[in-house]
Amino acid sequence: MVPAQVPAERVAALRVAFDAMVADAGFLAEAQRSGLTVTPMTGSAVDREIAELYATPAGVLARARTIAGE
């Protein structure tokens, strides 16, 4: 994740690099040796998830705050 003001071309480059890293056999082997599970999301999938979170109705948020004791 990067701040909103990061230029689009830099975001695109970071996404390409991230996708390459999580597909790299050496990275995956090291993750497995370390006992880590790699389940990456694409940048566009993260964008969708964040948009859904921000679209949460105010009533649902208020109820969640009540349940959480806020």
N, C-alpha and C positions, 0 to 999 in steps of 0.2 A: 504494500500500500504506500502511496505517496500523496503529498498534499495536492489539492485541486489545482494550484497554480503551476504545477510542473507542466512544461510544454508537451503537447500531444506526441511529438516525435520522440521525446525521451521516454514517455510512457510506453510507446510502441516498442522501442528498443529494449526496455526492461522486461516487457512481456515476452518478447522473442527469447531473450537470454534465460528467463525463468523457465519457459517451456523446454528449452534445450537442456537446461540443468536437470530437470526432473525426468527427462527421457534418457539421460546419460547413464550408461551401464556402470561406470565406476561409481557415480553418485549413488545409484540404487544399491549396488553391492555394499558400499560403506554403510548406507542406512540400514540394510538388513543385518550386517555384522553388529551394528550398534543397537539392534533390537527396535528400530524405528519403523513405523508404517508410513509410507509415502502415499498420500491421497490428495494430490494437488487439484486446484480449481483453476480454470483459465481466468484471465483478467475480466473478460466479458461476463463470465458466470459470477464473479465477485461483485461486479457492478450491478447485476440483476438482484443479487441477494441484498446488497445495501439499499437499493431502491425499494425493495419490498419492506425492509425494516423501517425506512423513513416513511413509508405509506401506512404504517400501523395506525389504526384509528385511535384517537385520543382517549376514548372510553376504555379500550383494551389496555392502554398504557397506564391509565389511572387505576384500573383493577389490579394490574401487575404490581404497581407501587404499593397498593393496599396490602396485597398478599405478602410482599417483601418486607412490610413493616415500615415503609417510608412515610 
